[in-house]
Amino acid sequence: MMEPITGASASERANANENANATRSRWSVVFAYALLAAVTQLLWVTFTPITTAASSEWHVSVDAVGWLSLVFPLVYVLLSIPFGMAADRWFRGSLLIGGALTAMGALVRILPGYEYALIGQIVISIGQPLVLNAVNKLAVLYVRPEQRANAIAAGTASLFVGILVSTVTVPFLLAWQGMSAVLWTQGAMSVFAAVAMYVALRQAPVFEVDEAAETSSGFGLSAIATLWSQRWVRLFSLLLFAGFGIFITLATWLEVLASAIGFNAQQVGIGIGVMTAAGIVGAALVPRWALRGQRARVVVRFSLAASVLLLIGLAVGMPQWMFISLLALCGFLLLADLPVMLSLAEAKSDPQSVGAVTGLLLLFGNLGGIVLSLIVQLLLGHRMVAIGVLALVAILILPAVRWLQTAPLKIQRDRNEQM
């Protein structure tokens, strides 16, 4: 049911809209944020492509090196919601703390020894939700309403840019000057990104939210319950759990799942690179287009359908050109789902709770990756069953897409005002 709009006359609303249109977006803040967000992901996957080398460097097990990456989603699940609420109440302070923790953790990793690498990763993982959960709130505060989908797309696409840059550059840096080259280079990048974010945030927000409403808004379990009581929040959480979860699971276990149909590690590596690169393009370009009419439903449906096609191909076999093509299609659509959902969430959320909503949605996206990856890991001895579980998740979620309300609530309210 549409909520009535009260409290402001038509002339006051017209003046507010005219002032908003006259205000220029602060894209320098968006770009600085995109850089910092990319760095958090770059640091997350640092040791993924060099697991064996890191194990030999520090004389620890491969599983121990794996924890350097696994700590990120685990900490994110624990801290995502409270840190999303922190973004609502103390936006600039929480984002600056997130940037500082990112830089500090990257510098700690430079100290020799596995224990310092682990401590550094934990520090970075604590800062990560403070950074990532700020994407929608930053758009609300610094970007004009009609441009916010572009800002959210830029902030989201940067995550996958960071992953791709790390995956490509780390092996070369390791071969060039060893582990120290990797850690020093990424440490310098982290400090630069944190400083750039600090400088950018010296600009005051150009779109202020109601401070009185923000102060009186809930902060705790009651606030979470209020958010969860909204059907669209539950629906978006479910869709991200499935879509983003499938992407993370495929990126994690694709080599194992594809080896049985004749693809080697090099071919799978190329495929994952293509999938991630296509995802960057999709996350950057699709959201603005998807927010018109019923296109968001089309994007989500096709992303799930493409996933099912890829999984069928992994089960029965396929030529390499089809393998690469389906991975590119899945990356383009699945990674676009995240900024599409976040853009719709920004349009539906109250400005005072947009950070908490972002934290809740990203929590379920990461939780989907953890749960589905663990299920597939347990079923690796039964490859067809593991593939079938992922396909079943996508198929079961497909009917729920019809409930996706694609017209942003703010647009609907504007239309109601004009009637």
ZIUR-V5873 format. One record per backbone hydrogen bond with DSSP energy under -0.5 kcal/mol. CO is the residue of the C=O (numbers start at 1). NH is the residue of the N-H. Records with the same first field share a line. If there is no record, write none. Layout:
# ZIUR-V5873
CO = NH + NH
This chain:
# ZIUR-V5873
4 = 6
9 = 13
10 = 14
11 = 15
12 = 16
13 = 17
14 = 18
15 = 19
16 = 20
17 = 21
18 = 22
19 = 23
25 = 27
26 = 29 + 30
27 = 31
28 = 32
29 = 33
30 = 34
31 = 35
32 = 36
33 = 37
34 = 38
35 = 39
36 = 40
37 = 41
38 = 42
39 = 43
40 = 44
41 = 45
43 = 46
45 = 48 + 49
48 = 51
50 = 54
51 = 55
52 = 56
53 = 57
54 = 58
55 = 59 + 60
61 = 65
62 = 66
63 = 67
65 = 68
66 = 69 + 70
67 = 71
69 = 72 + 73
70 = 74
71 = 75
72 = 76
73 = 77
74 = 78
75 = 79
76 = 80
79 = 83
80 = 84
81 = 85
82 = 86
83 = 87
84 = 88
85 = 89
86 = 90
90 = 94
91 = 95
92 = 96
93 = 97
94 = 98
95 = 99
96 = 100
97 = 101
98 = 102
99 = 103
100 = 104
101 = 105
102 = 106
103 = 107
104 = 108
105 = 109
107 = 110
108 = 111
113 = 117
114 = 118
115 = 119
116 = 120
117 = 121
118 = 122
119 = 123
120 = 124
121 = 125
122 = 126
123 = 127
124 = 128
125 = 129
126 = 130
127 = 131
128 = 131 + 132
129 = 133
131 = 134
132 = 135
134 = 138
135 = 139
136 = 140
137 = 141
138 = 142
139 = 143
141 = 206 + 207
142 = 26
144 = 147 + 148
145 = 148
147 = 151
148 = 152
149 = 153
150 = 154
151 = 155
152 = 156
153 = 157
154 = 158
156 = 159 + 160
157 = 161
158 = 162
159 = 163
160 = 164
161 = 165
162 = 166
163 = 167
164 = 168
165 = 169
166 = 170
168 = 172
169 = 173
170 = 174
171 = 175
172 = 176
173 = 177
174 = 178
178 = 181 + 182
179 = 183
180 = 184
181 = 185
182 = 186
183 = 187
184 = 188
185 = 189
186 = 190
187 = 191
188 = 192
189 = 193
190 = 194
191 = 195
192 = 196
193 = 197
194 = 198
195 = 199
196 = 200
197 = 201
199 = 202
200 = 203
209 = 211
210 = 214
211 = 215
212 = 216
213 = 217
220 = 224
221 = 225
222 = 226
223 = 227
224 = 228
225 = 229
227 = 230
230 = 233 + 234
231 = 235
232 = 236
233 = 237
234 = 238
235 = 239
236 = 240
237 = 241
238 = 242
239 = 243
240 = 244 + 245
242 = 246
243 = 247
244 = 248
245 = 249
246 = 250
247 = 251
248 = 252
249 = 253
250 = 254
253 = 257
254 = 258
255 = 259
256 = 260
258 = 261 + 263
259 = 262
264 = 268
265 = 269
266 = 270
267 = 271
268 = 272
269 = 273
270 = 274
271 = 275
272 = 276
273 = 277
274 = 278
275 = 279
276 = 280
277 = 281
278 = 282
279 = 283
280 = 284
281 = 285
282 = 286
285 = 289
286 = 290
287 = 291
289 = 292
290 = 296
292 = 295
294 = 298
295 = 299
296 = 300
297 = 301
298 = 302
299 = 303
300 = 304
301 = 305
302 = 306
303 = 307
304 = 308
305 = 309
306 = 310
307 = 311
308 = 312
309 = 313
310 = 314
311 = 315
312 = 316
313 = 317
319 = 323
320 = 324
321 = 325
322 = 326
323 = 327
324 = 328
325 = 329
326 = 330
327 = 331
328 = 332
329 = 333
330 = 334
331 = 335
333 = 337
334 = 338
335 = 339
336 = 340
337 = 341
338 = 342
339 = 343
340 = 344
341 = 345
342 = 346
343 = 347
344 = 348
345 = 349
347 = 410
350 = 353 + 354
353 = 357
354 = 358
355 = 359
356 = 360
357 = 361
358 = 362
359 = 363
360 = 364
361 = 365
362 = 366
363 = 367
364 = 368
365 = 369
366 = 370
367 = 371
368 = 372
369 = 373
370 = 374
371 = 375
372 = 376
373 = 377
374 = 378
375 = 379
377 = 380
379 = 382 + 386
382 = 385 + 386
383 = 387
384 = 388
385 = 389
386 = 390
387 = 391
388 = 392
389 = 393
390 = 394
391 = 395
392 = 396
393 = 397
394 = 398
395 = 399
397 = 400 + 401
398 = 401
399 = 402
400 = 403
401 = 404
403 = 405
404 = 406
406 = 408
408 = 411 + 412
409 = 413
410 = 414
411 = 415
412 = 416
413 = 417
414 = 418
415 = 419
416 = 419
